[in-house]
Amino acid sequence: GKFKRGAQFLTELAPLCKIYCSDGEEYTMSSCVRGWLMEVNESILHKPSILQEKPSTEGYTAVVLPKFEESKSITEGLLTQKQYEEVVVKSINATTATS
C-alpha cells in the first residue's frame, strides 16, 4: 500500500511464493530480508519465463522495503554481479557432477 499502509511485514524466512517446475521440482522463495512487502510481481503468474529471461528488470518476485536502520547492513552483505555468477556456475557444475 501507499506509504506502507496495509503492507505486510516480512521476516528473513517469510515465504514469498512457491515455484513449480515442469520437471516436478518445487521451490519456496523466501524474503531473505526483514521489511515491508510493497509489491508482488503478478506478471510472473502470466509469464513465468521472465524470471529467467529478465531477472534484473521485469523478472523480480517482489519489492521489499527494509527498515531504514537495517538497509546499510543488508546492502553490505549482497554479492557483486561477478560473485553471483561464480555461485551460479559452481551450482551448475555441482549439479552436473552428481547427475
C-alpha positions in Angstrom: 0.0 0.0 0.0 1.0 3.6 -0.4 3.3 4.8 2.4 3.4 1.2 3.8 -0.3 1.4 4.8 -1.6 -2.1 4.7 1.8 -3.6 3.8 2.7 -6.9 5.4 5.9 -7.0 7.5 8.2 -9.9 6.5 11.0 -11.7 8.3 14.0 -13.1 6.5 12.4 -16.6 6.3 8.9 -15.5 5.3 7.8 -17.3 2.2 7.1 -15.0 -0.8 6.0 -17.6 -3.3 6.3 -21.2 -4.5 7.8 -22.1 -7.9 6.6 -25.3 -9.5 8.9 -26.5 -12.3 7.9 -28.6 -15.3 10.1 -31.5 -14.0 8.0 -31.7 -10.8 10.5 -29.8 -8.6 9.1 -27.3 -6.2 10.9 -24.3 -4.6 9.8 -21.9 -1.9 11.3 -18.4 -2.3 11.9 -16.6 1.0 12.1 -12.9 1.5 15.7 -13.1 2.7 15.4 -9.6 4.3 13.2 -8.1 7.0 11.0 -5.4 5.7 7.6 -4.3 4.4 6.1 -6.1 1.4 5.4 -3.3 -1.0 4.6 -5.1 -4.2 4.3 -8.6 -5.7 5.1 -9.0 -9.4 1.9 -10.6 -10.7 3.2 -10.6 -14.2 5.3 -13.7 -13.4 2.0 -15.6 -13.0 1.1 -14.9 -16.6 4.7 -15.3 -18.0 6.9 -17.2 -15.6 9.7 -17.3 -18.1 10.6 -13.7 -17.3 12.2 -14.9 -14.1 15.0 -16.3 -16.2 14.8 -14.1 -19.3 14.8 -10.7 -17.4 15.9 -11.3 -13.8 17.5 -7.8 -13.5 14.4 -5.9 -14.7 10.9 -7.4 -15.1 11.7 -10.8 -13.6 11.6 -9.7 -9.9 9.4 -11.6 -7.4 8.6 -8.8 -5.0 9.6 -5.4 -3.7 10.5 -5.4 0.0 11.3 -2.2 1.8 13.7 -2.9 4.6 13.8 -0.9 7.8 15.9 2.2 7.2 18.3 1.3 10.1 18.9 -2.2 8.6 19.3 -1.2 5.0 23.0 -0.5 5.1 23.9 -3.8 6.7 21.7 -5.6 4.1 23.4 -3.9 1.1 26.8 -4.6 2.5 26.1 -8.3 2.6 25.0 -8.5 -1.1 27.1 -10.3 -3.7 28.6 -8.4 -6.6 27.5 -9.5 -10.1 30.7 -11.3 -10.5 30.4 -13.2 -7.2 26.8 -14.1 -8.0 27.8 -15.5 -11.4 30.6 -17.6 -9.7 28.0 -19.0 -7.3 25.7 -19.9 -10.2 28.5 -21.6 -12.1 29.6 -23.6 -9.1 26.0 -24.7 -8.5 25.6 -25.8 -12.1 28.9 -27.7 -12.0 27.9 -29.4 -8.7 24.5 -30.4 -10.2 26.1 -31.7 -13.4 28.7 -33.7 -11.5 26.1 -35.5 -9.4 23.9 -36.3 -12.4 
